Amino acid sequence: MSGTFVGMPAFPEVAREAVGNATLRGNLRHATHTIRAKRAKAVAEVSDWAELREAGKRIKDHTLRHLDHYLVQLEESVTAAGGVVHWAADAEEANRIVTELVRATGESEVVKVKSMATQEIGLNEALEAAGIHAYETDLAELIVQLGKDRPSHILVPAIHRNRGEIRDIFVREMGAWGRAAPDGLTDTPAELAEAARLHLREKFLRAKVGVSGANFMVAETGTLVVVESEGNGRMCLTLPETLISVVGIEKIVPTWRDLEVFLQTLPRSSTAERMNPYTSMWTGTTDGDGPRTFHLVLLDNGRTDTLADEVGRQALRCIRCSACLNVCPVYERAGGHAYGSVYPGPIGAILSPQLRGTESEIDASLPYASSLCGACYEVCPVAIDIPEVLVHLRERIAQGGRATRDGNTVVLRPAKGHAAERAAMRAARWAFGRPGALRAGQRLASGTRRFHPRTLPGPGRAWSGTRELPAVPAESFREWWQRTRGGKDVTK
């Protein structure tokens, strides 16, 4: 299992199989409809939601424009508070840093707070290769880990599993990882939660090293923030002697006051709560309280390249609330695994191709994994215009692939598989610029409409394989106008 799911086929191929799984569709439909209904109710309670949304957008945009300044300030603040800051250009460097830090403690196991960044870089696999066992402590992440599965949702990684499947996983796998599931375990939520609590308790009390991410980092104070609902994060952040946090460089906010906005919008957009049950904040180290050693690994891994794209950079505003997943008709039917990334759904469709590039089949297909309905933009608490970025990335892929740096030269790699689309667009541009040719083409299409196929031949099947071509009307708009409006030609 890879944190980046390298080698997966393109989205359409995986999604085609997923939509045929009735159990998966049922699990996703029930969960996403429930979450989004609760979210809508929680958001409706806030009279100034639109203002909070705009404020969050502006804070994030300002921070991204001055990211270099705030990252230096953050490093100075964390260091002054007793922490140690490490810089990781990519996943390989981040994994190496964390592995060496754990080895330096002499320990062979770590407990983990739910972290998208560590999943992104495949940290668990890297630690396992070094002989270090990483134990997920978030309930949904535990289910995924025990089931040798992959996460399929940002907030609820095991959303594709129902209660019966979870019970079977616990009974079958818990004993090999630690404390076994209780005899006679049923699929009631209370019993499943208690089984997980008992299983994890011994790990919390034994572990000397904790690994986390962070929802936010405050530049002016060096404070890191983790919000969660189960309390497992609080255990991982306070009990171990050494804490290592791996955080994307975009998670920074300038001031403590900026948290006021996001601590209102994040819980309502993610868990539909007015505030998270557990909001943990720590600044460096404190004698006699919490870990004695704190390391912060600041992760780039494609974020600087994304920042350079004036349209695509807005994806870096994301606060990982997952609201866009819960309203997306494509995600609801295809599920998260089809996206081939730890970032599924609409945000994954624009973030993964920018962080990883579009050379692989799966990444080149992700910007097309959308109906462009715009529901994702409407619910985003930081106003990321996901449809705009999707179209922008489609244009990049169709016209020239991905801009990559070769030494000091930027090279635009040729796109593959879009020659027919480009030819069709050129033909349309020619016809629309010549009214006579367009009129003749419309008459020909109307006159031969009985013989038109329902699907396109050859390369066109990629588009029409899942949809029928629209029927050609018996007369064009121009002909209807001439017939009903006195014979005037609208082209003159």
LOKEFI-948069 format. One line per 8 residues: number of its first residue (from 1); their letters; for each residue x negated, y negated, z negated of C-alpha. Coordinates in nm, 3 decimals, padded with zeros to 5 digits. Layout:
NUM> a> X Y Z  ...
This chain:
1> msgtfvgm> 00.000 00.000 00.000  -00.145 -00.334 00.105  -00.061 -00.669 -00.041  -00.038 -00.815 00.309  00.117 -00.511 00.481  -00.143 -00.522 00.758  -00.057 -00.311 01.062  00.321 -00.329 01.034
9> pafpevar> 00.514 -00.351 01.362  00.694 -00.666 01.469  00.999 -00.789 01.280  01.260 -00.677 01.539  01.141 -00.316 01.526  01.147 -00.291 01.146  01.471 -00.488 01.117  01.644 -00.259 01.366
17> eavgnatl> 01.579 00.034 01.135  01.674 -00.161 00.822  02.017 -00.268 00.946  02.100 00.098 01.001  02.051 00.170 00.630  02.397 00.132 00.476  02.270 00.164 00.118  02.010 -00.109 00.169
25> rgnlrhat> 02.264 -00.343 00.327  02.506 -00.283 00.043  02.242 -00.352 -00.224  02.131 -00.672 -00.050  02.482 -00.799 00.017  02.593 -00.750 -00.344  02.280 -00.906 -00.494  02.242 -01.206 -00.263
33> htirakra> 02.612 -01.299 -00.276  02.611 -01.278 -00.655  02.297 -01.490 -00.695  02.398 -01.760 -00.449  02.745 -01.796 -00.600  02.593 -01.846 -00.946  02.338 -02.090 -00.805  02.605 -02.299 -00.636
41> kavaevsd> 02.791 -02.327 -00.965  02.476 -02.424 -01.158  02.377 -02.688 -00.903  02.727 -02.836 -00.898  02.689 -02.919 -01.268  02.416 -03.173 -01.188  02.552 -03.504 -01.064  02.216 -03.627 -00.935
49> waelreag> 02.105 -03.307 -00.757  02.043 -03.489 -00.427  01.822 -03.741 -00.606  01.629 -03.465 -00.785  01.580 -03.286 -00.454  01.444 -03.601 -00.290  01.220 -03.670 -00.590  01.075 -03.319 -00.572
57> krikdhtl> 01.008 -03.360 -00.201  00.831 -03.693 -00.253  00.618 -03.565 -00.540  00.506 -03.267 -00.335  00.438 -03.473 -00.022  00.236 -03.728 -00.218  00.035 -03.451 -00.384  -00.040 -03.278 -00.055
65> rhldhylv> -00.157 -03.605 00.102  -00.402 -03.654 -00.185  -00.472 -03.289 -00.263  -00.848 -03.332 -00.269  -00.826 -03.597 -00.539  -00.586 -03.404 -00.761  -00.779 -03.078 -00.733  -01.096 -03.248 -00.857
73> qleesvta> -00.898 -03.408 -01.139  -00.749 -03.070 -01.229  -01.092 -02.907 -01.242  -01.221 -03.181 -01.470  -00.919 -03.153 -01.700  -00.931 -02.772 -01.725  -01.306 -02.777 -01.790  -01.270 -03.042 -02.058
81> aggvvhwa> -01.007 -02.827 -02.228  -01.238 -02.526 -02.248  -01.142 -02.339 -01.932  -01.360 -02.230 -01.641  -01.258 -02.309 -01.283  -01.349 -02.091 -00.982  -01.286 -02.174 -00.616  -01.183 -01.898 -00.373
89> adaeeanr> -01.176 -01.968 00.000  -00.993 -01.647 00.087  -00.847 -01.326 -00.054  -01.176 -01.139 -00.049  -01.352 -01.403 -00.255  -01.064 -01.431 -00.502  -01.054 -01.054 -00.553  -01.430 -01.045 -00.605
97> ivtelvra> -01.416 -01.322 -00.864  -01.136 -01.159 -01.064  -01.297 -00.815 -01.046  -01.628 -00.950 -01.176  -01.454 -01.140 -01.455  -01.271 -00.828 -01.571  -01.586 -00.617 -01.550  -01.771 -00.874 -01.764
105> tgesevvk> -01.525 -00.806 -02.047  -01.601 -00.434 -02.039  -01.231 -00.354 -02.001  -01.078 -00.118 -01.745  -00.716 -00.234 -01.750  -00.521 -00.559 -01.731  -00.161 -00.662 -01.786  -00.007 -00.893 -01.529
113> vksmatqe> 00.252 -01.166 -01.519  00.459 -01.168 -01.199  00.248 -01.352 -00.942  00.304 -01.405 -00.570  -00.056 -01.522 -00.524  -00.206 -01.197 -00.659  00.029 -00.999 -00.435  -00.072 -01.215 -00.140
121> iglneale> -00.440 -01.127 -00.183  -00.381 -00.761 -00.271  -00.541 -00.798 -00.615  -00.396 -00.478 -00.761  -00.548 -00.272 -00.483  -00.884 -00.448 -00.518  -00.890 -00.385 -00.892  -00.791 -00.022 -00.843
129> aagihaye> -01.080 00.025 -00.599  -01.311 -00.107 -00.873  -01.173 00.137 -01.129  -00.955 -00.120 -01.307  -00.586 -00.046 -01.366  -00.346 -00.339 -01.326  -00.007 -00.300 -01.494  00.286 -00.512 -01.377
137> tdlaeliv> 00.504 -00.622 -01.669  00.791 -00.801 -01.497  01.082 -00.555 -01.488  01.138 -00.575 -01.113  00.765 -00.563 -01.041  00.739 -00.260 -01.271  01.009 -00.086 -01.070  00.823 -00.161 -00.747
145> qlgkdrps> 00.490 -00.043 -00.889  00.626 00.279 -01.039  00.812 00.354 -00.716  00.494 00.304 -00.506  00.702 00.050 -00.319  00.662 -00.303 -00.185  00.842 -00.615 -00.312  01.130 -00.729 -00.093
153> hilvpaih> 01.235 -01.056 -00.261  01.049 -01.348 -00.414  01.252 -01.363 -00.735  01.388 -01.007 -00.755  01.122 -00.784 -00.593  01.334 -00.470 -00.640  01.654 -00.620 -00.500  01.672 -00.336 -00.248
161> rnrgeird> 01.712 -00.080 -00.530  02.035 00.003 -00.712  02.065 00.119 -01.073  02.072 00.488 -00.987  01.753 00.461 -00.784  01.582 00.273 -01.067  01.678 00.538 -01.320  01.534 00.810 -01.097
169> ifvremga> 01.207 00.614 -01.060  01.175 00.568 -01.436  01.240 00.934 -01.511  01.003 01.054 -01.241  00.712 00.810 -01.278  00.693 00.647 -01.621  00.515 00.939 -01.787  00.223 00.920 -01.545
177> wgraapdg> 00.172 00.548 -01.623  00.218 00.557 -02.000  00.513 00.615 -02.227  00.769 00.838 -02.056  01.133 00.746 -02.007  01.366 00.854 -02.290  01.546 01.186 -02.252  01.894 01.153 -02.110
185> ltdtpael> 01.829 00.807 -01.963  02.136 00.676 -01.778  02.164 00.398 -01.522  02.326 00.143 -01.753  02.132 -00.186 -01.749  02.081 -00.189 -02.126  01.924 00.157 -02.129  01.702 00.082 -01.829
193> aeaarlhl> 01.581 -00.242 -01.991  01.510 -00.064 -02.319  01.313 00.209 -02.140  01.101 -00.057 -01.971  01.055 -00.245 -02.299  00.928 00.064 -02.482  00.703 00.158 -02.189  00.544 -00.188 -02.172
201> rekflrak> 00.512 -00.256 -02.543  00.209 -00.031 -02.586  00.039 -00.199 -02.292  00.094 -00.548 -02.433  -00.053 -00.449 -02.768  -00.353 -00.269 -02.617  -00.461 -00.494 -02.332  -00.754 -00.731 -02.380
209> vgvsganf> -00.725 -00.900 -02.038  -00.423 -01.071 -01.887  -00.380 -01.187 -01.526  -00.125 -01.445 -01.421  -00.035 -01.696 -01.158  00.132 -02.028 -01.234  00.442 -02.210 -01.119  00.275 -02.548 -01.167
217> mvaetgtl> -00.061 -02.701 -01.260  -00.077 -03.053 -01.405  -00.379 -03.246 -01.279  -00.392 -03.511 -01.550  -00.400 -03.264 -01.842  -00.521 -02.936 -01.693  -00.199 -02.767 -01.812  -00.065 -02.456 -01.640
225> vvvesegn> 00.303 -02.363 -01.649  00.477 -02.026 -01.612  00.857 -02.001 -01.621  01.025 -01.662 -01.663  01.333 -01.492 -01.804  01.213 -01.175 -01.977  00.938 -01.271 -02.222  00.682 -01.040 -02.065
233> grmcltlp> 00.494 -01.343 -01.936  00.471 -01.490 -02.286  00.320 -01.160 -02.409  00.061 -01.153 -02.129  -00.033 -01.517 -02.177  -00.081 -01.507 -02.553  -00.192 -01.160 -02.669  -00.501 -01.080 -02.452
241> etlisvvg> -00.842 -01.215 -02.545  -00.915 -01.316 -02.183  -00.669 -01.480 -01.944  -00.737 -01.509 -01.570  -00.494 -01.717 -01.361  -00.496 -01.702 -00.981  -00.308 -01.999 -00.837  -00.264 -02.142 -00.489
249> iekivptw> -00.406 -02.493 -00.454  -00.064 -02.628 -00.350  00.090 -02.556 -00.694  -00.053 -02.876 -00.839  00.148 -03.179 -00.958  -00.018 -03.507 -01.056  00.131 -03.582 -01.398  00.308 -03.420 -01.690
257> rdlevflq> 00.613 -03.636 -01.616  00.647 -03.477 -01.270  00.742 -03.151 -01.438  01.069 -03.315 -01.545  01.200 -03.284 -01.189  01.094 -02.928 -01.118  01.197 -02.786 -01.454  01.551 -02.893 -01.362
265> tlprssta> 01.557 -02.779 -01.000  01.361 -02.452 -01.018  01.572 -02.258 -01.272  01.901 -02.362 -01.116  01.784 -02.272 -00.767  01.625 -01.941 -00.862  01.808 -01.774 -01.152  02.109 -02.011 -01.166
273> ermnpyts> 02.014 -02.105 -01.522  02.010 -02.455 -01.669  01.661 -02.380 -01.796  01.439 -02.076 -01.805  01.453 -01.871 -02.128  01.072 -01.879 -02.145  00.865 -02.177 -02.032  00.500 -02.119 -02.126
281> mwtgttdg> 00.241 -02.395 -02.101  -00.126 -02.376 -02.188  -00.418 -02.615 -02.161  -00.761 -02.452 -02.173  -00.831 -02.263 -02.495  -00.760 -02.332 -02.862  -00.939 -02.173 -03.155  -00.718 -01.922 -03.332
289> dgprtfhl> -00.431 -01.951 -03.083  -00.399 -01.747 -02.764  -00.682 -01.617 -02.543  -01.037 -01.707 -02.641  -01.146 -01.730 -02.274  -00.953 -01.883 -01.985  -01.047 -01.868 -01.615  -00.860 -02.047 -01.336
297> vlldngrt> -00.914 -01.919 -00.982  -00.798 -02.179 -00.728  -00.694 -02.002 -00.409  -00.706 -02.148 -00.058  -00.651 -01.846 00.172  -00.516 -02.043 00.468  -00.359 -02.332 00.277  -00.609 -02.592 00.399
305> dtladevg> -00.539 -02.488 00.760  -00.166 -02.516 00.693  -00.216 -02.861 00.541  -00.371 -02.979 00.867  -00.043 -02.917 01.055  00.175 -03.226 01.015  00.498 -03.031 01.074  00.408 -02.697 00.919
313> rqalrcir> 00.254 -02.838 00.601  00.596 -02.891 00.445  00.600 -02.516 00.376  00.344 -02.591 00.103  00.613 -02.778 -00.091  00.772 -02.441 -00.173  00.825 -02.375 -00.545  00.916 -02.007 -00.487
321> csaclnvc> 01.277 -02.033 -00.601  01.404 -01.788 -00.333  01.727 -01.981 -00.273  01.666 -01.967 00.102  01.659 -01.586 00.096  01.994 -01.560 -00.076  02.180 -01.763 00.189  02.001 -01.626 00.496
329> pvyeragg> 02.218 -01.399 00.715  01.908 -01.241 00.867  01.747 -01.155 00.533  02.076 -01.022 00.397  02.093 -00.763 00.674  01.726 -00.684 00.736  01.585 -00.703 00.384  01.244 -00.825 00.275
337> haygsvyp> 01.024 -00.538 00.394  01.090 -00.627 00.757  00.892 -00.950 00.716  00.569 -00.760 00.650  00.461 -01.003 00.380  00.498 -01.072 00.011  00.680 -01.387 00.127  01.000 -01.261 00.291
345> gpigails> 01.301 -01.446 00.420  01.309 -01.792 00.578  01.017 -01.931 00.376  00.809 -01.626 00.463  00.891 -01.671 00.831  00.713 -02.008 00.826  00.455 -01.957 00.550  00.302 -01.621 00.640
353> pqlrgtes> 00.223 -01.708 01.006  00.046 -02.022 00.887  -00.152 -01.859 00.608  -00.248 -01.551 00.812  -00.235 -01.679 01.169  -00.029 -01.532 01.452  -00.274 -01.284 01.604  -00.092 -00.981 01.465
361> eidaslpy> 00.233 -00.853 01.611  00.424 -00.902 01.286  00.308 -01.261 01.230  00.379 -01.365 01.589  00.734 -01.231 01.553  00.824 -01.399 01.222  00.914 -01.747 01.355  01.178 -01.572 01.568
369> asslcgac> 01.332 -01.392 01.267  01.600 -01.655 01.224  01.932 -01.768 01.368  01.838 -02.134 01.299  02.169 -02.180 01.116  02.009 -02.424 00.873  02.153 -02.275 00.552  01.799 -02.241 00.414
377> yevcpvai> 01.734 -02.613 00.449  02.061 -02.702 00.279  01.974 -02.510 -00.040  01.600 -02.583 -00.059  01.532 -02.784 -00.379  01.236 -02.962 -00.217  01.404 -03.018 00.122  01.176 -02.805 00.341
385> dipevlvh> 01.320 -02.825 00.693  01.262 -02.458 00.768  01.443 -02.462 01.105  01.218 -02.747 01.221  00.906 -02.553 01.128  01.039 -02.234 01.288  01.090 -02.412 01.620  00.747 -02.576 01.585
393> lreriaqg> 00.581 -02.237 01.532  00.775 -02.082 01.820  00.641 -02.357 02.044  00.288 -02.292 01.924  00.317 -01.920 01.990  00.484 -01.959 02.330  00.247 -02.224 02.461  -00.086 -02.124 02.325
401> gratrdgn> -00.095 -01.891 02.029  -00.296 -02.015 01.735  -00.556 -02.288 01.703  -00.866 -02.135 01.543  -01.205 -02.281 01.464  -01.515 -02.140 01.634  -01.805 -02.322 01.472  -01.731 -02.691 01.525
409> tvvlrpak> -01.492 -02.629 01.814  -01.115 -02.578 01.791  -01.006 -02.302 02.031  -00.645 -02.242 02.135  -00.608 -01.871 02.192  -00.379 -01.768 02.479  -00.030 -01.654 02.389  00.076 -01.302 02.479
417> ghaaeraa> 00.416 -01.179 02.588  00.577 -01.516 02.672  00.493 -01.557 03.041  00.851 -01.482 03.148  00.989 -01.735 02.901  00.755 -02.005 03.023  00.844 -01.927 03.384  01.216 -01.950 03.305
425> mraarwaf> 01.171 -02.286 03.135  00.975 -02.421 03.433  01.249 -02.303 03.670  01.517 -02.467 03.454  01.323 -02.794 03.446  01.297 -02.791 03.825  01.669 -02.720 03.874  01.792 -02.977 03.622
433> grpgalra> 01.583 -03.242 03.794  01.755 -03.173 04.133  02.136 -03.217 04.120  02.188 -03.065 04.462  01.999 -02.749 04.378  02.180 -02.724 04.043  02.520 -02.759 04.212  02.434 -02.491 04.464
441> gqrlasgt> 02.311 -02.259 04.192  02.630 -02.306 03.990  02.849 -02.226 04.289  02.645 -01.917 04.365  02.667 -01.800 04.003  03.046 -01.852 03.994  03.098 -01.676 04.325  02.903 -01.368 04.225
449> rrfhprtl> 03.008 -01.347 03.859  03.182 -01.012 03.901  02.848 -00.853 03.978  02.651 -01.002 03.689  02.498 -00.751 03.444  02.574 -00.767 03.072  02.201 -00.750 02.988  01.887 -00.882 03.152
457> pgpgraws> 01.650 -00.648 03.334  01.276 -00.608 03.272  01.117 -00.846 03.018  01.459 -01.004 02.961  01.566 -00.702 02.759  01.372 -00.839 02.464  01.632 -01.116 02.442  01.947 -00.941 02.565
465> gtrelpav> 01.885 -00.606 02.399  02.084 -00.716 02.094  02.329 -00.958 02.258  02.544 -00.978 02.570  02.496 -01.246 02.832  02.773 -01.509 02.825  03.030 -01.474 03.101  02.994 -01.722 03.389
473> paesfrew> 03.313 -01.934 03.428  03.511 -01.929 03.748  03.418 -02.293 03.813  03.150 -02.522 03.681  03.219 -02.838 03.481  03.127 -03.043 03.789  03.386 -02.861 04.001  03.650 -02.895 03.729
481> wqrtrggk> 03.580 -03.268 03.710  03.610 -03.311 04.084  03.936 -03.116 04.085  04.098 -03.296 03.792  03.948 -03.645 03.804  04.009 -03.759 04.158  03.716 -03.597 04.331  03.443 -03.820 04.188
489> dvtk> 03.102 -03.651 04.176  02.958 -03.697 03.827  02.605 -03.683 03.967  02.650 -04.012 04.155
